[in-house]
Amino acid sequence: MAYLRWRRFLELTSLDHPWVGEMFMRRRNENPAAPDAETWDKAYKEGVYQRLLRSEQRHHHRLLAGLVTEHCARPRILEIGCGEGAFYDAVRPFSPARYLGADFSPQSIDMANARLAGDLSPGKVDFVVGDGRAFVTDEQFDAIVFPECIEYLGDPDELFAHYARNLAPGGLFGVTQWLGLKPLRTWRAIKASTDIVDEAVVNTPWGGAWQVWTCRRRGA
Ligand SMILES: C[S@@+](CC[C@H](N)C(=O)[O-])C[C@H]1O[C@@H](n2cnc3c(N)ncnc32)[C@H](O)[C@@H]1O
């Protein structure tokens, strides 16, 4: 706990003093790993990500759901890297007009479909297998969200450019990510090339923290 609090202090300081983060970052020249779908499948099978469904782990989802629905009531939402559907739990009370979740781990999609079987409705609420780096659909969405997965999806500029065609006029991108020194680099890169609509840090009493933000591509 003391270590986590020390890390939090460093990370919060790094939000507006990047040099602090760069100074204390371990393996600063290594890029974050992007495990393949088989690795995620195995972890889901072993129940490693069951913890993501715990209430204490989902405040960032709740905040993102609130930010998106304040902007657009009953939104059409595309979620990339949806896993077992933890973000869907947060957005369900707002009765989204459309929810499509995609993840490249078939195991996670099987688990989402089993866990949320009562909510599934083809064309209204769907969980599908798809690689978030290149997922293609003709549908339009009011929000396209990337909770806790953006670091696995390649260059954020290219990612947002890819999904721009699916964003309805005035639509938003939404991101949550674990507050960490390396993820802060991703946040800075995105911040440099988008207009941030809202941003916050969600802190928990047990020491966990996430960044949450909504944004639009500059000029969109
Ligand atoms: C830390 S989990 C987060 C799951 C969920 N978004 C949540 O907030 O609970 C990261 C998820 O990203 C997914 N993922 C990683 N790379 C992906 C890719 N290239 N395309 C789609 N999903 C991907 C993983 O399968 C995993 O479900």
The ligand as an SDF file (V2000), in Angstrom:
LIG
                    3D

 27 29  0  0  0  0  0  0  0  0999 V2000
   -7.1040   -5.1270  -19.3250 C   0  0  0  0  0  0  0  0  0  0  0  0
   -8.3170   -5.8810  -20.3550 S   0  0  0  0  0  0  0  0  0  0  0  0
   -9.6490   -4.7140  -20.2030 C   0  0  0  0  0  0  0  0  0  0  0  0
  -10.9850   -5.3000  -20.5570 C   0  0  0  0  0  0  0  0  0  0  0  0
  -12.1470   -4.2790  -20.5150 C   0  0  0  0  0  0  0  0  0  0  0  0
  -11.9830   -3.2260  -21.4930 N   0  0  0  0  0  0  0  0  0  0  0  0
  -12.3030   -3.6860  -19.1520 C   0  0  0  0  0  0  0  0  0  0  0  0
  -12.1170   -2.4620  -19.0010 O   0  0  0  0  0  0  0  0  0  0  0  0
  -12.6340   -4.4290  -18.2240 O   0  0  0  0  0  0  0  0  0  0  0  0
   -7.7100   -5.5180  -21.9870 C   0  0  0  0  0  0  0  0  0  0  0  0
   -8.5690   -6.1120  -23.0800 C   0  0  0  0  0  0  0  0  0  0  0  0
   -8.0710   -5.6530  -24.3450 O   0  0  0  0  0  0  0  0  0  0  0  0
   -8.2050   -6.7270  -25.2420 C   0  0  0  0  0  0  0  0  0  0  0  0
   -7.3120   -6.5070  -26.3900 N   0  0  0  0  0  0  0  0  0  0  0  0
   -5.9570   -6.4370  -26.3690 C   0  0  0  0  0  0  0  0  0  0  0  0
   -5.5000   -6.2450  -27.6220 N   0  0  0  0  0  0  0  0  0  0  0  0
   -6.5890   -6.1910  -28.4230 C   0  0  0  0  0  0  0  0  0  0  0  0
   -6.7710   -6.0210  -29.8270 C   0  0  0  0  0  0  0  0  0  0  0  0
   -5.7430   -5.8760  -30.6630 N   0  0  0  0  0  0  0  0  0  0  0  0
   -8.0410   -6.0030  -30.3080 N   0  0  0  0  0  0  0  0  0  0  0  0
   -9.1000   -6.1610  -29.4870 C   0  0  0  0  0  0  0  0  0  0  0  0
   -8.9880   -6.3430  -28.1640 N   0  0  0  0  0  0  0  0  0  0  0  0
   -7.7450   -6.3470  -27.6440 C   0  0  0  0  0  0  0  0  0  0  0  0
   -7.8660   -7.9650  -24.4310 C   0  0  0  0  0  0  0  0  0  0  0  0
   -8.3190   -9.1440  -25.0320 O   0  0  0  0  0  0  0  0  0  0  0  0
   -8.5750   -7.6230  -23.1190 C   0  0  0  0  0  0  0  0  0  0  0  0
   -9.8930   -8.0820  -23.1210 O   0  0  0  0  0  0  0  0  0  0  0  0
  1  2  1  0
  2  3  1  0
  2 10  1  0
  3  4  1  0
  4  5  1  0
  5  6  1  0
  5  7  1  0
  7  8  2  0
  7  9  1  0
 10 11  1  0
 11 12  1  0
 11 26  1  0
 12 13  1  0
 13 14  1  0
 13 24  1  0
 14 15  1  0
 14 23  1  0
 15 16  2  0
 16 17  1  0
 17 18  1  0
 17 23  2  0
 18 19  1  0
 18 20  2  0
 20 21  1  0
 21 22  2  0
 22 23  1  0
 24 25  1  0
 24 26  1  0
 26 27  1  0
M  CHG  2   2   1   9  -1
M  END
$$$$
